[in-house]
Amino acid sequence: MQLSRAERARLAERLIASLDEDVEIEQAWAEEVHRRVKELQSGAVQSIPGEQVFAELKDLFR
């Protein structure tokens, strides 16, 4: 398959744009992690042990 110059340019633009989206997603997750850590450290929220979470999920889907 041969792409025209214009098609190659459009493909390159879309590929570059997809890289920017990945950076934005990574930044959003980093901000979310920091927010959650602050909530835990301040006592605004409490963590739940993993074993409890999985037990509740197991019961939920029985």
N, C-alpha and C positions, 0 to 999 in steps of 0.2 A: 504494500500500500504506500503510495506516495502522497505526501501532504504538500499543498501549495505553501508558498512563503507566508501568506496571510493566515492560513490554518495553523502553521507552525508557531506563528507569533501568538495566536489566540491560545494555543495549547500551553506555550511557555507562560503566558500571563496567568492562566488558570492554575498551573503548577506552583508558581510563585505565590499566588493568593492563598493556596492551600497551606503553604508553609506559614504564612502569617496567621492563619486561623489556628494552627497548632500552637504557636507562641501565645496567642490570646487565650486559648484554652488552658495552657500550662500556667499562665499568669493568674487566671481566674481560680484554678485549683489551689495555687500557692496562697492566694488571699483567703480562700475558704479554710485552708488548714490553719493559717494564723488566727483567723477569727475563732475557730473551734478551740484551739489551744488556749486563747485568752479566756474564753468562756469557762473552760475547765479550771484554769488557774484561779479565776476570780470566784469560783464557786457558783456561778450562775447556772451551771448544769452539772450533773453528775454522770459519771460513766457507768456503763452496765457491763459486768463481766461477760466475756465472749461465750462462755459455757451457757449462761442464762439466755443470751440472745438466741443461740442455736437451739436450745431446748424449747423456747417459745415458738420459734419458727417451725420446729418439728411438730409440735402440738397443733399449730395453726393449719398445717398442710396434711394432717391425718384424715 
